[in-house]
Amino acid sequence: MLDFKPHSDITGIWSRSTTQHYDNRGFFSEILRLNEIELMSVNFKQQNLSQSKKMVRRGMHVQENQWQLITLVSGNVVDILLDIRIGSSTFGKFASYDLKCDSGEINQLLVSPGIAHGFGVLSENAYMLYSSDRYYGETNETGISCVTAELENAWPKNNWIESLRDRSFPDLREAKRLGILNNFTTKK
């Protein structure tokens, strides 16, 4: 995976910054080159774009067996990834990234199945592009509360704006107890 760097503690998470090439017309930046991820047999099928306002927090979302390439197109966000894979040595651990799109680079995260994703917007607006290898609704989707105990120190202390759906997700312990995470396991 050429310039994707693996997370130091949690397998299944990689990050990189792509260079923006500027001239008098604007800029150009390569977002995806399939040969960088071909060893993982990822075949992206759908792209989605979200725009969120300052202080909006989205997450923690995850779809069963779904790879995602998350690209911050504009703005500044704190991006949180939570391992919910039953049997993983890092189950319940999180990774935090401060993603910015203002320094001549575009930040990306490549996320394997079983990693829940959420972000909070720190700039006036943020645009996130999601590439996924599953069509939306093709597989089971679930979420974990952004205020689960495992994420106590993950988020900046803000008065976040969240959807009713995101606020209704169970914490990690309750999701595990209810069997919600049973399809999110490490591969044997």
VENSUL-V603352 format. One record per backbone hydrogen bond with DSSP energy under -1.0 kcal/mol. NH is the residue of the N-H (numbers start at 1). CO is the residue of the C=O. Records with the same first field share a line. If there is no record, write none. Layout:
NH = CO / CO
//
This chain:
4 = 1
5 = 15
7 = 13
14 = 110
15 = 5
16 = 108
18 = 106
20 = 104
21 = 28
23 = 26
26 = 23
28 = 21
36 = 33
37 = 34
40 = 37
41 = 38
45 = 132
46 = 132
48 = 130
50 = 128
52 = 126
54 = 124
55 = 121
56 = 53
57 = 161
58 = 119
61 = 117
62 = 142
64 = 140
66 = 63
68 = 111
69 = 131
70 = 109
71 = 129
72 = 107
73 = 127
74 = 127
77 = 99
78 = 120
79 = 97
80 = 118
81 = 95
82 = 116
83 = 93
84 = 114
86 = 184
88 = 85
91 = 88
92 = 83
93 = 90
95 = 81
97 = 79
99 = 77
101 = 75
106 = 18
108 = 16
109 = 70
110 = 14
111 = 68
112 = 12
116 = 82
117 = 61
118 = 80
119 = 58
120 = 78
121 = 56
122 = 76
123 = 76
126 = 52
127 = 74
128 = 50
129 = 71
130 = 48
131 = 69
132 = 46
133 = 67
138 = 135
142 = 62
144 = 60
145 = 170
148 = 145
151 = 148
152 = 149
154 = 151
158 = 156
160 = 158
161 = 55
167 = 163
168 = 164
175 = 171
176 = 172
177 = 173
178 = 174
179 = 176
180 = 175
182 = 179
184 = 181
186 = 86
//
